[in-house]
Amino acid sequence: MPLQPLQFFDPPRVQVSGDVSIHPDAAIAPGVVFLAPPNSRIIIAGGACIGMGVILHANGGAIEIEAGASLGTGVLMVGAGKIGANACIGSSTTIFNASVSPMQVVPPGSLIGDSSRSATSQTESPEESQNSNHAPSQNSHPPSDAIAQEESTAVEEEKTNDEELEEKVDPKPPGTPVYGQVRVNQLLFSLFPQRSSETEK
């Protein structure tokens, strides 16, 4: 899933609703939304960095962002939870009723705390799945003559493809420049101009 770019806001602003406490040393980017309905609270500690387009929606508890924590652009946090001190949350991450430990790094686009997807739940028993995998169906096997004919055609095609590849692959003569070597040399010259003047002497 590609991460969507954020749009700039004109004029830049931060929306605060409800019981929200923001330390004066916290860095808040434009387009941030803090929503704390009744019986909920949001606390932003000093040194926290909240990226553009972050939405913190407390619900049934408190959301606390500890000192030094960084939330990347487009982070969505819903429910109650805590982002530990100096934790780093990657952009476009979604957090549902969960906490992140101090010093933890969360990659961009992560989904944390979603209990709707459970890998352990199965709807059918192992016996049912074994029976369904091995159940015979009518006309599931083609005639044996057709199979033999398909196999011989596939083997012939494979041989001709191998022969064509062997003919096309020629070893490179020594001293052939590697693709991109010119560009690398240009880059080195632009980064280290004194190096080229030393080699010319």
C-alpha positions as CSV (number, residue, x, y, z in Angstrom):
1,M,0.0,0.0,0.0
2,P,1.6,3.3,-1.0
3,L,1.8,6.0,1.5
4,Q,-0.2,9.1,0.5
5,P,1.4,12.5,0.5
6,L,0.1,15.1,2.9
7,Q,-1.4,18.3,1.6
8,F,-0.2,21.7,2.9
9,F,-2.7,23.7,4.9
10,D,-3.4,27.4,4.2
11,P,-3.3,29.0,6.7
12,P,-1.3,26.5,8.8
13,R,-3.1,25.7,12.1
14,V,-3.5,23.2,14.9
15,Q,-7.0,22.1,16.0
16,V,-7.5,21.5,19.7
17,S,-10.7,20.2,21.2
18,G,-11.4,19.1,24.8
19,D,-8.9,18.5,27.7
20,V,-5.6,18.9,25.9
21,S,-2.4,19.8,27.7
22,I,0.6,20.9,25.5
23,H,4.0,21.7,27.0
24,P,5.4,25.0,25.6
25,D,8.6,23.1,24.6
26,A,6.7,20.7,22.3
27,A,7.1,21.1,18.6
28,I,3.7,20.9,16.8
29,A,3.5,21.0,13.0
30,P,0.6,22.5,11.0
31,G,-2.5,20.5,10.4
32,V,-2.4,18.5,13.7
33,V,-5.7,17.6,15.3
34,F,-6.1,16.9,19.0
35,L,-9.6,15.6,20.0
36,A,-10.4,14.8,23.6
37,P,-14.1,14.2,24.2
38,P,-15.5,14.2,27.8
39,N,-13.8,11.7,30.1
40,S,-10.7,11.7,27.9
41,R,-7.5,13.6,27.9
42,I,-4.4,14.3,25.8
43,I,-1.0,15.2,27.3
44,I,2.0,16.3,25.2
45,A,5.2,16.5,27.2
46,G,8.1,18.9,26.6
47,G,10.5,18.0,23.7
48,A,7.9,15.9,21.9
49,C,7.7,16.4,18.2
50,I,4.3,16.0,16.5
51,G,4.5,15.9,12.6
52,M,2.2,17.4,10.1
53,G,-1.3,16.0,9.8
54,V,-1.1,13.9,13.0
55,I,-4.5,13.1,14.6
56,L,-4.7,12.1,18.2
57,H,-8.2,11.2,19.2
58,A,-8.5,10.1,22.9
59,N,-11.5,7.9,23.7
60,G,-12.2,6.5,27.1
61,G,-8.9,7.4,28.6
62,A,-5.8,9.4,28.1
63,I,-3.3,9.7,25.3
64,E,0.1,10.7,26.6
65,I,3.1,11.6,24.5
66,E,6.2,11.6,26.7
67,A,9.3,13.8,26.4
68,G,11.4,13.4,23.3
69,A,8.9,11.2,21.4
70,S,8.5,11.9,17.7
71,L,5.4,11.2,15.7
72,G,5.9,11.3,11.9
73,T,3.5,12.9,9.4
74,G,0.0,11.4,9.2
75,V,0.1,9.3,12.4
76,L,-3.3,8.4,13.7
77,M,-3.7,7.4,17.3
78,V,-7.2,6.5,18.6
79,G,-8.3,5.4,22.0
80,A,-6.0,5.5,25.0
81,G,-2.3,4.8,25.2
82,K,1.2,6.2,25.8
83,I,4.1,6.9,23.4
84,G,7.2,6.4,25.6
85,A,10.1,8.8,26.0
86,N,12.3,9.2,22.9
87,A,10.1,6.7,20.9
88,C,9.9,7.3,17.1
89,I,6.7,6.6,15.2
90,G,7.0,6.4,11.5
91,S,4.7,8.3,9.1
92,S,1.3,7.0,8.3
93,T,1.2,4.7,11.3
94,T,-2.1,3.8,12.9
95,I,-2.3,3.0,16.7
96,F,-5.5,1.7,18.3
97,N,-5.7,1.6,22.1
98,A,-2.0,0.6,22.4
99,S,1.2,2.0,23.9
100,V,4.7,2.2,22.5
101,S,7.6,1.6,24.8
102,P,10.3,4.2,25.4
103,M,13.1,4.3,22.8
104,Q,11.1,2.0,20.4
105,V,11.2,2.7,16.7
106,V,8.0,1.9,14.7
107,P,8.4,1.7,10.9
108,P,6.2,3.9,8.6
109,G,2.8,2.6,7.6
110,S,2.6,0.2,10.7
111,L,-0.7,-0.9,12.3
112,I,-0.5,-1.3,16.1
113,G,-3.3,-2.6,18.4
114,D,-5.8,-3.8,15.8
115,S,-7.5,-6.8,17.4
116,S,-9.9,-7.3,14.5
117,R,-7.3,-9.5,12.6
118,S,-6.4,-12.6,14.5
119,A,-4.1,-15.2,12.9
120,T,-5.1,-17.9,15.4
121,S,-8.8,-18.0,14.6
122,Q,-9.8,-20.6,12.0
123,T,-13.4,-21.3,10.8
124,E,-12.9,-24.9,9.8
125,S,-11.4,-27.8,11.6
126,P,-8.3,-29.6,10.2
127,E,-10.4,-32.7,9.2
128,E,-12.6,-30.5,7.0
129,S,-9.7,-28.8,5.3
130,Q,-8.1,-32.2,4.6
131,N,-11.3,-33.5,3.1
132,S,-11.8,-30.4,1.0
133,N,-8.3,-30.5,-0.4
134,H,-8.5,-34.1,-1.5
135,A,-12.1,-34.3,-2.7
136,P,-12.2,-35.7,-6.3
137,S,-14.2,-33.8,-8.9
138,Q,-15.6,-34.9,-12.2
139,N,-13.4,-34.4,-15.3
140,S,-10.5,-33.2,-13.1
141,H,-7.9,-35.4,-14.9
142,P,-7.3,-34.8,-18.6
143,P,-6.6,-37.8,-20.9
144,S,-3.1,-39.2,-20.6
145,D,-2.4,-38.6,-24.3
146,A,-2.9,-34.8,-23.8
147,I,-0.5,-34.8,-20.8
148,A,2.2,-36.6,-22.8
149,Q,1.8,-34.2,-25.7
150,E,2.0,-31.1,-23.4
151,E,5.1,-32.4,-21.6
152,S,7.0,-33.0,-24.9
153,T,6.1,-29.5,-26.2
154,A,7.3,-27.9,-22.9
155,V,10.6,-29.8,-23.1
156,E,11.2,-28.7,-26.7
157,E,10.5,-25.1,-25.8
158,E,12.8,-25.3,-22.8
159,K,15.6,-26.6,-25.0
160,T,15.3,-23.9,-27.6
161,N,15.2,-21.2,-25.0
162,D,18.4,-22.5,-23.4
163,E,20.1,-22.7,-26.8
164,E,19.1,-19.1,-27.6
165,L,20.4,-17.9,-24.3
166,E,23.8,-19.6,-24.8
167,E,24.1,-17.9,-28.2
168,K,23.2,-14.5,-26.9
169,V,25.5,-14.4,-23.8
170,D,28.9,-13.3,-24.9
171,P,31.7,-12.7,-22.4
172,K,32.6,-9.0,-22.0
173,P,36.0,-8.1,-23.4
174,P,38.4,-6.9,-20.7
175,G,38.4,-3.2,-20.1
176,T,34.7,-2.7,-20.9
177,P,33.4,0.2,-18.7
178,V,30.8,-0.7,-16.2
179,Y,27.4,0.9,-16.9
180,G,27.2,4.0,-14.7
181,Q,31.0,4.3,-14.2
182,V,31.1,7.6,-16.1
183,R,28.3,9.0,-13.8
184,V,30.2,7.9,-10.7
185,N,33.3,9.6,-11.9
186,Q,31.4,12.8,-12.6
187,L,29.9,12.6,-9.1
188,L,33.4,12.1,-7.5
189,F,34.8,15.0,-9.5
190,S,32.0,17.3,-8.3
191,L,32.4,16.2,-4.7
192,F,36.2,16.2,-4.6
193,P,37.5,18.7,-7.2
194,Q,40.9,18.8,-5.6
195,R,41.3,15.1,-6.3
196,S,41.2,15.5,-10.0
197,S,43.7,18.4,-10.0
198,E,46.2,16.1,-8.1
199,T,45.8,13.3,-10.7
200,E,46.4,15.7,-13.6
201,K,49.9,16.8,-12.2
